[in-house]
Amino acid sequence: MAQLYFRYGAMGCGKTMQLLQVAFNYEERGQKVCVIKPATDTKNGKKLLTRIGPERDTDFCFNRRANLFTKIAKEYSGVNCILVDEAQFLTGKQVDQLLQVVVKLNIPVIAYGLRLNFRMSSRGFEGSTRLLQVAHKIEEIKTICDCGRKATLNTRWLNGKLVTTGPDILIDDGKSDIIYKALCPHCFFKYQEGKN
């Protein structure tokens, strides 16, 4: 029986790399996958890139109005698995549509994304929140902070300074130095209080 998986982790933990490995494993066994991502992630167009090199074109990118169940049912019902990158940018309705893909089409869906935004706000990302509510399996992909502790928080650095305000989505515009970095809570509060 197919299931909806949410595999989350902090920035830089290798979510996209793991997605590409899962796609490779399916395809090596002669099975078909459909790799998708929200069009909100504009930095690489239709490509999925990893920090260590491997890359892949997506089968399709989608906007916030797209009905994922309808698209997959019409065009991808013969695949063995749906793989979703940047799942935090899904709408709650789209997460429910992916759950329908699992239940009605019996296709497993594995969604990779961030659990928490850089502000650590209680509202977080809509897609992640809904995935945490309805996924059959929730799995953490771990990474470490510069200090060696487990990194669980995502931070945004703008022109060398930690920022905790601003829009959820801010992709490098070439004018500002924007860096995203995973930190442990200990280092987060140290940087936030200026004790670095």
Summary of the structure (lengths in Angstrom):
residues: 196
radius of gyration: 17.0
end to end distance: 49.5
largest distance: 54.9
contacts: 590
relative contact order: 0.20
helix: 29%
strand: 26%
